[in-house]
Amino acid sequence: MARYTGPKTKIARKFGEAIFGDDKSFEKRNYPPGQHGNNRRRGKKSEYAIQLMEKQKAKYTYGILEKQFRNIFAKANRSKGVTGEVLLQLCESRLDNVVYRMGVSPSRSGARQLVSHRHITVNGELVNIPSYTLKAGDVVGVREKSKSLKAIDDALSANSSVYEWITWNSEKMEGNFVAVPERMQIPENIKEQLIVELYSK
C-alpha cells in the first residue's frame, strides 16, 4: 500500500501551513526548513514552481502519491464539470477522507489505517480500500466489533467539525455521505486552478 511515511512537520513547514492537522513542532518553527532558516534569501518563484508547490500540497494533504493523483486528475478532466473543482470533489469523496471528516479519526493517515484494518463499513459491507470513492447517499459506519475501540471513541469525543454534506449518528456510530461537496464547502486552502494549469502543459 503506497503512502507517504516521511517527516510531516518538515513538509508542513515547506508549505507554511499545518496541512497534517495540529502540530506543535510546526507552531514553534513555521518557516521553511533548511540550514539557514528564515535568513536565507529566497528568489522569486517561477510560475512552474508555484504550480508544482500547489500540486504537492494537495497530494500531501490528501495522502495520495503521484500516480494515483494523476489518475484522479485524468478522471476529473474527462468529467463535464470544472476540472479543478471535480478534482477536489473526487479527493473529498475518498473513503479515508470521509472517515476523517466524520471525526472517526483525528487525521487522514489514521482514517486510512482504520479503513485498511477493516474497521469501517460502507452500506453495511466491510470495505478496506482507502481510495474507495463514495457516492451520494452512501452510509459509512464503524464495524460492530470495532465500536469499543478507544482510539475511535477519543477521536469522536474530540471532534467539533460540522460539514453540511455529511451527517453523523453518534448512537449508531455511522454517518451519511449526503452529497458530493461544492467547492465552497471544502475548507482546504488549495488553489486547484494552478494544478490544472500544471497538468495541462
Buried (B, 14 or more C-beta within 10 A) or exposed (E): EEBBEEEBBBBBBBBEBBBBBEBEBBEEBBEBEEEEEEEEEEEEEEEEEBBBBBBBBBBBBBBBEEEBBBEBBEBBEEEEEBBBBBBBBBBBBBBBBBBBBBBBBBBBBBBBBBBBEEBBBBEEEEBEEBBBBBEEEBBBBBBEEBBEBEBBEEBBEEBEEEBEBBBBEEEEBBBBBBBBBEBEBBEBEBBBBBBBBBBEE
